[in-house]
Amino acid sequence: MNLREHLMDYSLGNHLRLYWWLFRLRERAGGGLWADILTFWLNRIAHKRGGYIGRGAEIAGIPSLPHGLHGIYISRYASIGAGCRIYQNVTIGEVGGKAPRIGDGCLIGANAVLVGGIRVGNGVKIGAGAVVSEDVPAYATVVAQPPRVLVREIA
């Protein structure tokens, strides 16, 4: 990446190297005042970019976020495997304290919603706008319902 591309990436708010460095530092800190201070800074950075990643979220490696944290919500109970790619406005939410467990190498399209204590296997592709509330086997593809056109008849 040349200097111009690096500056453009940083100016768009997608430069998350500091965020992930603080995230890993907080994981090593465990609890206490130091972890609370790191959580404060992580929340400020995420809020500035329009996203949220809960304090207890387990994230293996650094996920690919092509649009930064813009609109991404990850529950504190969620678990995300290594090498996942998550697009903008994705919600990985909880129901009754249970959140999705996502395998390695998954792709989650824009505006997708994953909720509840579900398991998503390795290599799964979840299409844009899909709502997932049931387990998904490994290497499957999940897409939203086909669009329907409702025609209103004028009398």
Disulfide bonds with the S-S distance in Angstrom:
none
